[in-house]
Amino acid sequence: MRSDLVFGAMTHVSNRYLLAQLASEATRKLHKSGARMQDTTNDVLLRFSRADPIGYDKALPEQRAVPLHPKGARPIVRHKSEVAPLPPVREILNTLWEAACVPGA
């Protein structure tokens, strides 16, 4: 029965929502056309009861052979900063107020 398979799979995955997500994803990936979806789901649950489907070993980062940041000196690129002049706050408020007060605008 499928309930026995579900309870067997829950020995490795205690969260029911996570089990449903993992089972549906694995069923989609393992399903072969021409086979019944129910049989594929039962097979996935049986596999989950035998081994941990989460696979904590894969979650650990691998050692990289090449360092991400080389230790060599990088050239310094100087940028000229440009300052954009802004009108005083009173002018902005006055123009907005005038635009709001104009009838038909």
Wavefront OBJ file of the C-alpha trace (Angstrom):
o trace
v 0.000 0.000 0.000
v 1.136 3.527 -0.678
v 0.630 4.643 2.928
v 3.261 2.101 3.990
v 5.620 3.561 1.397
v 4.946 7.095 2.625
v 5.609 6.168 6.248
v 8.776 4.365 5.177
v 9.966 7.441 3.283
v 9.249 9.656 6.285
v 12.040 7.941 8.228
v 14.511 10.089 6.259
v 12.332 13.169 5.643
v 10.308 14.221 8.676
v 8.597 17.194 7.001
v 5.546 16.040 5.002
v 5.576 19.104 2.741
v 9.239 18.568 1.881
v 8.567 14.882 1.226
v 5.749 15.754 -1.172
v 7.942 18.279 -2.997
v 10.871 15.876 -3.310
v 8.637 12.987 -4.356
v 6.868 14.997 -7.057
v 10.144 16.296 -8.468
v 11.740 12.839 -8.438
v 8.630 11.291 -10.002
v 8.747 13.780 -12.871
v 12.435 13.106 -13.480
v 12.248 9.304 -13.230
v 9.001 8.805 -15.132
v 9.227 6.948 -18.422
v 6.573 7.429 -21.060
v 4.307 4.420 -21.389
v 4.567 3.570 -17.699
v 1.922 4.357 -15.114
v 2.582 7.449 -13.035
v 1.380 5.589 -9.933
v 4.070 2.944 -10.384
v 6.755 5.610 -10.775
v 5.534 7.348 -7.597
v 5.591 4.076 -5.680
v 9.125 3.407 -6.928
v 10.251 6.879 -5.797
v 8.767 6.396 -2.318
v 10.428 3.002 -2.062
v 13.776 4.565 -2.981
v 13.236 7.306 -0.387
v 12.661 4.689 2.311
v 16.003 3.043 1.498
v 18.206 6.149 1.184
v 18.173 9.776 2.258
v 16.705 11.792 -0.656
v 17.995 15.128 0.622
v 21.665 14.157 0.349
v 23.443 16.394 2.821
v 26.817 15.402 1.356
v 25.994 17.198 -1.876
v 25.049 20.379 -0.058
v 28.606 20.949 1.173
v 30.624 23.283 -1.077
v 33.387 21.673 -3.067
v 36.973 22.852 -2.849
v 37.849 24.883 -5.920
v 41.132 24.194 -7.650
v 41.476 27.797 -8.805
v 41.033 30.625 -6.286
v 38.167 32.962 -7.036
v 40.161 36.135 -6.445
v 43.704 36.216 -7.811
v 46.210 37.844 -5.482
v 47.860 39.885 -8.221
v 47.647 43.668 -8.228
v 44.901 45.182 -10.310
v 45.296 48.451 -12.174
v 43.604 51.467 -10.642
v 41.113 53.135 -12.953
v 40.380 56.726 -12.013
v 36.937 58.062 -12.779
v 35.948 61.679 -12.943
v 32.889 62.257 -10.826
v 30.278 64.578 -12.220
v 27.985 66.551 -9.983
v 24.534 67.282 -11.305
v 23.200 70.601 -10.018
v 19.750 70.356 -8.474
v 17.390 73.303 -8.136
v 16.564 74.416 -4.619
v 13.672 72.634 -2.946
v 11.491 75.743 -2.919
v 11.622 76.050 -6.717
v 10.596 72.418 -7.157
v 7.676 72.774 -4.741
v 6.560 76.046 -6.336
v 6.499 74.583 -9.859
v 4.576 71.528 -8.642
v 2.137 73.763 -6.783
v 1.658 75.977 -9.841
v 1.058 72.939 -12.084
v -1.551 71.637 -9.642
v -3.311 75.008 -9.422
v -3.647 75.567 -13.186
v -7.244 74.750 -14.171
v -7.641 72.237 -17.002
v -4.117 70.905 -16.727
l 1 2 3 4 5 6 7 8 9 10 11 12 13 14 15 16 17 18 19 20 21 22 23 24 25 26 27 28 29 30 31 32 33 34 35 36 37 38 39 40 41 42 43 44 45 46 47 48 49 50 51 52 53 54 55 56 57 58 59 60 61 62 63 64 65 66 67 68 69 70 71 72 73 74 75 76 77 78 79 80 81 82 83 84 85 86 87 88 89 90 91 92 93 94 95 96 97 98 99 100 101 102 103 104 105
